[in-house]
Amino acid sequence: MPFVHVDDLSRLELFPGALSGIVQGERLMLSFLTLAEDCVIPEHSHPHEQAGLVLKGELRFRIGGKEEISKPGDAFIIPANVVHSGEVAAGPVEVLDIFSPPREDYTERYNQHLKTSADTIWQ
C-alpha cells in the first residue's frame, strides 16, 4: 500500500474521545489521531519510541517531567518507556503519531475493528 488517503481510513476509538486511523509498515506505524474537545490522554508508557506532529488545535502534553502546550506545527519525541499524558487545551486536536516498532496492541484492536460493523461499540 504505497499510497494512503487518510480520510478513507476506518477509525478506532483508542480511549474516550480519541479516534485513530492507522497505517502500518514493517518497522513503523502512523496513527492519525483526532482528540475531542474534552479528551484526556491518561498517563502511560510503552516500549515503542513515539514521535508526533500537532496538525490542529492545542494539546497540553506532559513527557517525563516536562509539560508544554503544543500547537500546530509543533513536534515531539517520546523515548521508549517514558511516562507521558495530555489533555486537549483547545480542540478538537489532530495529531500524527509515529511509532517504532509498530504497536502490536493497536494492530490487534484495529484488525478486530475492521472485521466488525460500523455499529460496533468499543470499550
C-alpha positions as CSV (number, residue, x, y, z in Angstrom):
1,M,0.0,0.0,0.0
2,P,2.3,2.8,-1.2
3,F,-0.5,5.5,-1.1
4,V,-3.0,6.2,1.7
5,H,-5.9,8.5,1.7
6,V,-6.3,9.4,5.4
7,D,-10.0,10.4,5.1
8,D,-10.7,6.8,3.9
9,L,-9.2,5.1,6.9
10,S,-11.5,3.3,9.4
11,R,-11.4,5.0,12.8
12,L,-10.9,3.1,16.0
13,E,-11.7,4.6,19.4
14,L,-8.5,4.1,21.4
15,F,-10.0,5.6,24.6
16,P,-12.9,8.0,25.2
17,G,-12.8,10.9,22.8
18,A,-9.7,9.6,20.9
19,L,-10.2,8.2,17.4
20,S,-7.3,6.9,15.3
21,G,-6.8,5.8,11.7
22,I,-3.8,3.5,11.4
23,V,-1.3,2.8,8.6
24,Q,1.4,0.3,9.3
25,G,4.6,-0.7,7.7
26,E,7.1,-3.3,8.7
27,R,9.0,-1.2,11.2
28,L,6.8,1.9,11.8
29,M,3.2,2.8,12.4
30,L,1.3,6.1,11.6
31,S,-1.6,6.9,13.8
32,F,-3.8,9.8,12.5
33,L,-5.3,10.8,15.9
34,T,-8.3,13.1,16.5
35,L,-9.0,14.1,20.1
36,A,-12.4,15.6,21.1
37,E,-12.7,18.9,22.9
38,D,-12.7,17.3,26.4
39,C,-10.3,14.4,25.8
40,V,-7.8,13.4,28.3
41,I,-4.9,11.1,27.4
42,P,-4.2,9.0,30.6
43,E,-0.7,8.8,31.9
44,H,1.0,5.8,30.4
45,S,4.2,4.4,28.8
46,H,5.1,1.8,26.2
47,P,8.2,0.1,24.9
48,H,7.8,1.8,21.5
49,E,9.6,5.1,20.5
50,Q,7.0,7.7,19.6
51,A,7.2,10.9,17.6
52,G,4.4,13.2,16.7
53,L,3.3,16.4,15.0
54,V,0.3,18.5,16.0
55,L,-1.8,19.3,13.0
56,K,-4.7,21.2,14.5
57,G,-5.8,22.5,17.9
58,E,-3.7,22.8,21.1
59,L,-2.6,19.9,23.3
60,R,-1.3,20.3,26.9
61,F,1.3,17.5,26.9
62,R,3.5,16.0,29.6
63,I,6.5,13.9,28.6
64,G,8.6,12.7,31.6
65,G,8.9,15.7,33.9
66,K,8.2,18.4,31.2
67,E,5.0,20.0,30.2
68,E,4.1,22.2,27.3
69,I,1.1,23.3,25.2
70,S,1.8,22.0,21.7
71,K,0.2,23.9,18.8
72,P,0.0,23.2,15.0
73,G,3.5,22.7,13.6
74,D,4.9,21.6,17.0
75,A,6.6,18.2,17.0
76,F,7.6,15.9,19.9
77,I,9.6,12.8,20.5
78,I,8.9,10.3,23.4
79,P,11.7,7.7,24.1
80,A,10.6,4.2,24.8
81,N,9.2,3.6,28.3
82,V,8.9,7.3,29.2
83,V,5.7,8.2,31.0
84,H,3.5,10.7,29.2
85,S,0.0,12.1,29.2
86,G,-2.0,15.0,27.9
87,E,-5.3,16.8,27.6
88,V,-6.9,19.0,24.9
89,A,-6.3,22.6,25.7
90,A,-8.2,23.9,22.6
91,G,-9.8,21.5,20.3
92,P,-10.6,19.4,18.6
93,V,-7.0,18.3,18.2
94,E,-5.4,16.4,15.3
95,V,-2.1,14.7,15.7
96,L,0.0,12.5,13.5
97,D,1.7,9.9,15.9
98,I,4.5,7.7,14.6
99,F,5.6,4.6,16.5
100,S,8.6,2.4,16.0
101,P,8.3,-0.5,16.1
102,P,4.5,-0.7,15.3
103,R,2.3,-1.0,18.4
104,E,1.0,-4.6,18.5
105,D,-1.9,-3.6,20.8
106,Y,-3.1,-1.1,18.2
107,T,-2.7,-3.5,15.3
108,E,-4.7,-6.2,17.1
109,R,-7.5,-3.9,18.1
110,Y,-7.6,-2.2,14.6
111,N,-7.7,-5.6,12.8
112,Q,-10.5,-6.7,15.0
113,H,-12.3,-3.4,14.4
114,L,-12.1,-3.9,10.6
115,K,-13.8,-7.3,11.0
116,T,-16.8,-5.8,12.7
117,S,-19.5,-3.5,11.6
118,A,-19.6,0.3,11.8
119,D,-22.1,-0.2,14.7
120,T,-19.6,-1.9,16.9
121,I,-19.1,-0.1,20.2
122,W,-15.6,-0.3,21.7
123,Q,-15.0,0.0,25.4
